[in-house]
């Protein structure tokens, strides 16, 4: 087994969806599917621990999820959440030490691939609405996604934060937004001040936890 590969376990009751995910992941030679099943019960005693568990919300049983996390504590989890799923039930098996992400089942292939690689790097990823459902249960999804007590980010600052989360350098952010590198530095300084952070790793973590960053 190549230690540089990201090992993936896929779970979904829908055979067509599993096939689609399998075909998608096969396009990235840094990923390896080590297990595939309909429900978590089939992965009760994994002999090939996965790095990332890719699971649809209808395959998630909270108690089984807790058992699996205890068995493979280093594993990250990416939920694909359908519109008719109740987020509180989907996320109830998670604890604060787990690396996880959440995307809608309608997520693009690019979003799913980006999320898997981000999770492997220890980042929390997902759409703002789904992240907020886990981090702030019962919160108004139409309201502010800012951390309590912080000054709101401007639209441009959110754009810069999004590109920071994608790993872009200042010069690349300037090119993407059509602004000067000096202006990018100004925006980053303002973001750091508003979110109370000192470096890029912290700003990505706080931004993700606040629902400000989406893939």
C-alpha positions as CSV (number, residue, x, y, z in Angstrom):
1,X,0.0,0.0,0.0
2,X,1.3,3.4,-1.0
3,X,1.6,5.5,2.2
4,X,1.2,8.8,0.2
5,X,-2.3,7.8,-1.0
6,X,-5.4,9.2,0.7
7,X,-7.5,6.1,1.6
8,X,-11.2,6.5,1.1
9,X,-14.2,4.5,2.4
10,X,-17.5,5.2,0.7
11,X,-20.9,4.6,2.2
12,X,-24.3,5.2,0.6
13,X,-27.4,3.0,0.2
14,X,-27.7,4.3,-3.4
15,X,-25.7,2.1,-5.8
16,X,-25.7,4.7,-8.5
17,X,-24.3,7.3,-6.2
18,X,-21.6,5.0,-5.0
19,X,-20.7,4.2,-8.6
20,X,-20.6,7.9,-9.4
21,X,-18.3,8.7,-6.4
22,X,-16.1,5.7,-7.3
23,X,-15.7,7.0,-10.9
24,X,-15.0,10.5,-9.6
25,X,-12.3,9.4,-7.1
26,X,-10.6,7.2,-9.7
27,X,-9.7,10.4,-11.6
28,X,-7.3,11.4,-8.9
29,X,-4.3,9.2,-8.6
30,X,-3.6,10.4,-5.0
31,X,-6.8,8.7,-3.8
32,X,-7.4,5.0,-3.2
33,X,-10.8,3.4,-2.4
34,X,-10.2,0.8,0.4
35,X,-13.8,0.0,1.2
36,X,-17.3,0.6,-0.2
37,X,-20.7,-0.3,1.4
38,X,-24.3,0.6,1.8
39,X,-24.2,1.3,5.6
40,X,-21.7,1.8,8.3
41,X,-22.5,-1.6,9.9
42,X,-20.5,-3.3,7.1
43,X,-17.4,-1.4,8.3
44,X,-17.7,-2.4,11.9
45,X,-14.2,-3.9,12.2
46,X,-12.2,-2.3,9.4
47,X,-9.0,-4.1,8.6
48,X,-8.0,-1.4,6.1
49,X,-8.4,1.9,8.1
50,X,-9.4,4.8,5.9
51,X,-8.1,8.3,6.0
52,X,-11.4,9.9,4.9
53,X,-14.8,8.4,5.3
54,X,-17.2,9.6,2.5
55,X,-20.7,9.0,3.7
56,X,-24.2,10.1,2.6
57,X,-26.6,11.3,5.3
58,X,-28.9,8.3,4.8
59,X,-26.1,5.9,5.6
60,X,-25.2,7.6,8.9
61,X,-26.2,6.0,12.1
62,X,-25.1,8.1,15.1
63,X,-24.2,5.2,17.4
64,X,-22.4,3.3,14.7
65,X,-20.6,6.4,13.7
66,X,-19.4,6.9,17.3
67,X,-18.2,3.3,17.3
68,X,-16.3,3.7,14.1
69,X,-14.6,6.9,15.3
70,X,-13.4,5.1,18.4
71,X,-12.1,2.3,16.2
72,X,-10.3,4.6,13.8
73,X,-9.8,7.9,15.6
74,X,-7.5,9.4,13.0
75,X,-10.1,9.2,10.3
76,X,-11.7,12.3,8.8
77,X,-15.3,12.3,7.7
78,X,-17.0,14.0,4.8
79,X,-20.8,14.0,4.9
80,X,-22.9,14.4,1.8
81,X,-26.1,15.8,3.1
82,X,-29.4,15.6,1.3
83,X,-32.1,18.3,1.5
84,X,-34.5,16.1,3.5
85,X,-31.9,15.2,6.1
86,X,-32.0,16.5,9.6
87,X,-28.5,18.0,10.3
88,X,-28.8,17.4,14.1
89,X,-29.1,13.7,13.5
90,X,-26.4,13.5,10.8
91,X,-23.8,15.3,13.0
92,X,-24.8,13.9,16.4
93,X,-22.1,11.2,16.4
94,X,-19.3,13.8,16.1
95,X,-17.0,15.0,18.8
96,X,-14.8,18.1,19.1
97,X,-11.6,16.3,18.2
98,X,-12.8,14.9,14.8
99,X,-11.8,16.4,11.5
100,X,-15.0,16.6,9.4
101,X,-16.7,18.3,6.5
102,X,-20.2,18.6,5.1
103,X,-21.4,19.2,1.5
104,X,-24.8,19.0,-0.1
105,X,-25.3,15.9,-2.2
106,X,-25.6,18.3,-5.2
107,X,-21.9,19.4,-4.7
108,X,-19.8,19.5,-7.8
109,X,-17.0,17.0,-8.4
110,X,-14.5,19.8,-7.9
111,X,-16.0,20.6,-4.5
112,X,-15.9,17.0,-3.3
113,X,-12.3,16.5,-4.4
114,X,-11.2,19.8,-2.8
115,X,-13.0,18.8,0.4
116,X,-11.3,15.4,0.6
117,X,-7.8,17.0,0.2
118,X,-8.6,19.7,2.7
119,X,-9.8,17.2,5.3
120,X,-6.6,15.2,4.8
121,X,-4.7,18.4,5.7
122,X,-6.7,18.7,8.9
123,X,-9.1,21.4,7.8
124,X,-12.8,21.7,8.6
125,X,-14.6,22.2,5.3
126,X,-18.1,22.6,4.0
127,X,-20.9,25.0,2.9
128,X,-21.6,27.8,5.4
129,X,-25.2,26.6,6.0
130,X,-24.2,23.0,6.9
131,X,-21.3,24.1,9.0
132,X,-23.4,26.4,10.9
133,X,-26.0,23.7,11.6
134,X,-23.3,21.7,13.3
135,X,-21.4,24.5,15.0
136,X,-24.4,26.6,16.0
137,X,-27.4,24.3,16.2
138,X,-30.7,26.1,15.8
139,X,-29.0,29.3,14.4
140,X,-30.7,31.4,11.8
141,X,-29.1,30.4,8.5
142,X,-30.1,33.7,6.9
143,X,-28.4,35.7,9.6
144,X,-24.8,36.7,10.1
145,X,-22.1,34.0,10.0
146,X,-19.6,36.2,12.0
147,X,-18.2,35.0,15.3
148,X,-20.1,36.6,18.2
149,X,-18.8,40.1,19.0
150,X,-16.7,40.4,15.9
151,X,-16.9,43.2,13.4
152,X,-18.5,42.0,10.1
153,X,-16.3,41.3,7.2
154,X,-16.9,43.2,4.0
155,X,-17.9,41.4,0.8
156,X,-14.3,41.8,-0.5
157,X,-12.8,40.5,2.7
158,X,-14.9,37.4,2.5
159,X,-13.7,36.9,-1.1
160,X,-10.1,37.3,0.0
161,X,-10.7,34.9,2.9
162,X,-12.1,32.3,0.5
163,X,-9.0,32.5,-1.6
164,X,-6.7,32.3,1.4
165,X,-8.5,29.1,2.4
166,X,-7.7,27.7,-1.1
167,X,-4.0,28.2,-0.4
168,X,-3.4,31.1,-2.8
169,X,-0.5,33.4,-2.3
170,X,-1.1,37.2,-2.1
171,X,0.0,37.7,-5.7
172,X,-2.4,35.0,-6.9
173,X,-5.3,36.5,-4.9
174,X,-4.5,40.0,-6.4
175,X,-4.7,38.5,-9.9
176,X,-7.9,36.6,-9.2
177,X,-9.7,39.6,-7.8
178,X,-8.1,42.2,-10.1
179,X,-6.6,44.3,-7.3
180,X,-3.1,45.2,-6.3
181,X,-1.0,43.0,-4.0
182,X,-0.8,45.9,-1.6
183,X,-4.6,46.0,-1.4
184,X,-4.7,42.3,-0.7
185,X,-2.3,42.7,2.2
186,X,-4.5,45.5,3.5
187,X,-7.6,43.2,3.4
188,X,-5.7,40.3,5.0
189,X,-4.6,42.6,7.9
190,X,-8.2,43.7,8.4
191,X,-9.5,40.1,8.3
192,X,-6.9,39.1,10.9
193,X,-7.9,42.0,13.2
194,X,-11.6,41.3,12.9
195,X,-11.3,37.6,13.5
196,X,-8.7,37.9,16.2
197,X,-6.1,35.7,14.5
198,X,-2.4,36.1,13.7
199,X,-1.7,33.8,10.7
200,X,-3.2,32.0,7.8
201,X,-3.7,28.7,9.5
202,X,-5.7,30.4,12.3
203,X,-7.8,32.5,9.9
204,X,-8.8,29.4,7.9
205,X,-9.8,27.5,11.0
206,X,-11.8,30.4,12.5
207,X,-13.3,31.2,9.1
208,X,-14.4,27.6,8.6
209,X,-15.8,27.3,12.1
210,X,-17.8,30.6,11.6
211,X,-19.3,29.4,8.3
212,X,-17.4,32.1,6.4
213,X,-15.6,29.7,4.2
214,X,-17.2,27.4,1.6
215,X,-15.6,25.2,-1.1
